[in-house]
Amino acid sequence: MTSAQPPRAAETESERHERHLAEARAAFERDPRDEQAIVWLGRRLGYVGRFEEAVAVFSRGLEQHPDSAWLLRFRGHRYITLRRFDDAARDLERARDLARSRPDETEPDGAPNPAGVPIGTLRSNIDYHLGLAQFLRGDFESAWQAYEEGFDRARANDDRLVSHTYWSWIVLRKLGRDAQAARLLEPIRADMRILENDDYHALLMHFHGDVAAEELLSDAGDGSTASATRWFGAGQKLLANGDRAGARAAFEKAVRSGPPAAFGRIAAEAELARLDGRDG
C-alpha cells in the first residue's frame, strides 16, 4: 500500500512570475525575431524587477522592428520605472504616432484581474503612460494634451475611465483649470464596475469630497503599490488646496511605503523634487 503524497504547496506569486518568465524566454529562444515573443520576454523581466534587462530586450527588439508601437509602449513604461522620463516621453510619443495609423488592439494582461477581463488597449495604454511621463517631466500642458486626446478611448470601461480621470484631474489642477478638473469628476460614481483600479476610484471619490482622507488612508496598508497610490493622491488634493506641508508629508509617506516601481512612489519623488526646487 503506497502512502499518500503530501499536498503540493500553492504556487506563490513570485514562483508564478518566474515560471512565466521561463516560458517567455523559451518562446523567445524558439523564434528570437518574433515581435510578440520579444514583447513578452521584456514584460516578464519587468514583472520580476529586472528593469534594465527588460529595456535591453525591448531595445534589441526595436533594432529588428523599429516601427513597433508595442515595443515602444513597453520600453516607455520601463523608462518611467527607471526614472528616465525624457526617454519615456520620446518612446511613447513615437508609439502614439505609429498606433494612430492602425486599428486599436486589446492589450493582453500579464497579471489578469480576477474577472480575466483586459481593461486596456494598445492606444489607451499609450495615452495613459505618455500623460504620466509628461507629468513626471513637469510638462503639464503636454500631459493634458495626451490625456485629452485619449478620453474617448478611456470611456470604454470604468477602470480605464477612473485611471484616466485621476491623472487628468491632477494635471488640470496643476494648470490652474480648477473648474474643468471639477467637471471631470461628474461621471464618477460610487457604484462603478471597477475590476482593477479601486485605488484610483477611491481617490476620485476623495477629490469629489465623498470619501474622507481618514477612510481613504485607513485602507492603504503599507509597503504596497496601493499605499503609494493613495498617499500620493491624498497629497495631490492637499497640494491643490494650498497645504504644502501636508502634501509634503503625504508624498514622503508614499515614497517610504511604496515599492520602487509603483507610479505613486515615482510621482511622489517628482513632486518632492519640485517642492524642493530640484526639478531640473
DADAFEN-V300515 format. One line per field, one symbol per residue. burial: I if it has 24 or more other C-alpha atoms within 12 Angstrom, else O. A space follows every 10 residues. Layout:
burial->???
This chain:
burial->OOOOOOOOOO OOOOOOIOOI IOOIIOOIOO OOOOIIIIII IIIIIIIIII IIOIIIIIII IIOOOOOIII IIIIIIIIII IIIIIIIIII IIIIIIOIIO OOOOOOIOOI OOOOOOOIII IIIIIIIIII IIIIIIIIII IIIIIIIIII IOIIIOIIII IIIIIIIIII IIIIOOOOOO IIOIIOOIOO OOOIIIIIII IIIIIIIIOO OOIOOIIOOI OOOIIIIIII IIIIIIIIII OOOOOOIIII IIIIIIIIOI IIIIIIIIII IIOOOOOOOO
